[in-house]
Amino acid sequence: MQVKDAMQAGALTASPEERVHTAAQRMRGYNMRHLPVVAEGYRLVGIVTDRDFRQAGASDEPHLAEYELTALLDTMTVQDIMTTQVHTVQEETPVATASRLMLEHHIGCLPVVDDTHTLLGIITVTDLLRVYVQQYDATHPTP
């Protein structure tokens, strides 16, 4: 089985210039943990995760009031907190290879790109679990 058989096409994305607060709200609204960051059309330039948002909101300054922290976050953009060294796969990548990459690098998703680094979709640990369960059920029918 290939990544194209398990991935989510047309992934929800963010732009590098987007405010952190806006992107975080959209992610929560869609109950997502990863947002590929795209620029110039749909070219992948990074990824931002729920962990990045939590770390951006964590302050080492105990004296910061809640409104000061909110004001600080309102000035930050996605490019300020995104990861730019992103592991990716292509549609033809075997699902087992994608799974090994996620395990090896302790990551929860892989953006799926073409040869020009244009984002085609995303494959997550949840997608891989779905494939596993489908394959298990196909070989182990319930009585």
N, C-alpha and C positions, 0 to 999 in steps of 0.2 A: 504494500500500500504506500502511496506517495502523499506528501504533505498536502497537495491540492485536493485530495479526497477527504481531508479532515479539517482543513483551515477554515477560518471565517473570512470570507471575501469582503472587501469594502469596509475595512476596519474604521472605527471612529478615530479621529486624529486631532492633533493640536498643531498650532503654528508656533514657531520660535518666539514671535513677538506677542503672543497671547499672554494675558495676565495669569499668574499662578492661581489666583482665586477663581477665575472663570473656568479654567481647565479642571481644577479640582472639583468644582461644583458639578460640571458636566459628567466627570467620571463617577462621582457618587450617584448622580441621577440615573445613570445607566448601570450602576452596580458593577463597575469595571475596576480592574487593578493596574492596567497598563494602557498607555496612550502613545502610539508612534507619533513622532514629531516630523512633519513634512514641510517642505518649502519648494518654491518654484514648480508649481504643479503638484506632483505627488511624490517628489524625490525624498527618500528617507534621510533625515539629518540627525536623528536622535530618538530617544525614548524617555518617557517620564512615567514613574510608577507611583503607586500609593505611598510607598516608603519614602520616595523623594519629597512628596508633599508633606508627610509627617515630619521629616527632617528639616524642611524649610520652615515649618512652624515651631520647631523646638528652639528655644532661646537659651543661651548660656548666661543671659543677663537676668537675674532673678528680680530685679527692680522694674523690668518692663511691665507696664500695665497692659491689660488685655487690648485696649483700644490702640496702644502704641504698636503692639505686635501686629494687629490687624492692618494698621496703616502701613507698616513695613512690608507686609505680604502683598498689599495692594500695589506696591511699586515694583515688585519682582515679576519678571517674565519667565516663561517656560524655559527659554534658553539659559537662564541663570541657574536652573536646577537639573536640567536634563542630562542624561548620559549620552555622550556622542560616539563612544566606541561600542557599537551595537552588534551583537552576534545575529546573523540573519541566515535564512535558508531560501532555497528556490522551490518552486512548485513541484519539481521532479525529485526533490530530495526524499529518500525513503523516510517514513515515519519513525522507524527505529533509529535512524541517524539523528533526527531532530530530538528525539527523546534522550539520546546519549549526550547531545550538546547541552540540553537543559540540566541534566544531572551533573555533568562535568563542571558546568559554570554556575550552578546553583541559581538558575533563573527560571521564571515562571512563564515566559513566552518567547517566541521568536517571530520577528516580522518576516513576512514572505515578500521577497523582492525579485525583480527580473534583472537582466544583465546591465541595465542602465541605472540600477538602484531605485527604480520606481516601486513604490509600495503596492502590492497586490492584495495583501491581507495579513492575517496574524494567526499563529497557532499557539495555543496555550496548554498548560498542563490539564486543564479541564477537557479540552478537545482530545487530548491523548487518552485520558481516562474513559471518555465516551467511546473511542475506538476500541479500547481494551474490553470494555463491557460488551460491546456489540459482537466482537470476535468471540469472547467467552460464551455469550448466550447462543451464538450460532453453532458452537461445538458442544455445548452442554445444555440440551433442551430440558426445560422443566417438565416434570411428570404431570 
